[in-house]
Amino acid sequence: MKIFLLPALLLGIILVSLSYFSATYNWIWNDVFVVLGFVGYTLIISAIAYFLICLLDRRFDDLSK
């Protein structure tokens, strides 16, 4: 599962960047890119949350030994 962490984070950053540029330069399909930007934010938050949960799990395993 950790294999998907970095690509999900990078894909989220790319989608958010596309959403930003579509709003800035008034692209034709701006509504679609706004939705993709929301999906990108969701991917970024999920990847960071999963990373922090794995980090906390590893710390608690070290403390219990």
C-alpha positions in Angstrom: 0.0 0.0 0.0 2.9 2.3 0.6 3.8 1.9 -3.1 0.8 4.0 -4.0 1.6 6.8 -1.6 4.0 8.8 -3.7 2.2 8.5 -7.0 -1.1 9.5 -5.4 0.6 12.5 -3.9 2.1 13.5 -7.2 -1.1 13.0 -9.1 -2.9 15.1 -6.6 -0.4 17.9 -7.0 -0.7 17.7 -10.8 -4.5 17.8 -10.7 -4.5 20.8 -8.3 -2.1 22.6 -10.6 -4.3 22.0 -13.6 -7.3 23.3 -11.7 -5.3 26.4 -10.7 -4.2 27.1 -14.3 -7.7 26.5 -15.7 -9.1 29.1 -13.4 -6.3 31.5 -14.0 -6.3 31.3 -17.8 -10.1 30.8 -18.3 -9.8 27.4 -20.1 -12.9 26.2 -21.9 -13.5 23.2 -19.6 -12.9 25.1 -16.4 -15.8 23.2 -14.5 -14.2 19.9 -15.3 -10.8 21.0 -14.0 -12.4 22.4 -10.8 -13.8 18.9 -10.1 -10.4 17.4 -10.9 -8.8 19.9 -8.5 -11.1 18.7 -5.7 -10.1 15.1 -6.5 -6.5 16.2 -6.3 -6.9 17.8 -2.9 -8.6 14.6 -1.7 -5.6 12.5 -3.0 -3.1 14.8 -1.3 -4.9 14.7 2.0 -5.4 10.9 1.8 -1.7 10.3 1.0 -0.5 12.5 3.8 -2.9 11.0 6.3 -1.8 7.5 5.3 1.8 8.5 5.7 1.2 9.9 9.2 -0.8 6.8 10.3 2.1 4.5 9.1 4.6 6.7 10.9 2.5 6.7 14.2 2.1 2.9 13.9 5.8 2.4 13.5 6.5 4.7 16.5 4.0 2.8 18.7 5.6 -0.5 17.7 9.0 0.8 18.8 7.6 2.0 22.1 5.9 -1.4 22.9 9.1 -3.3 22.5 
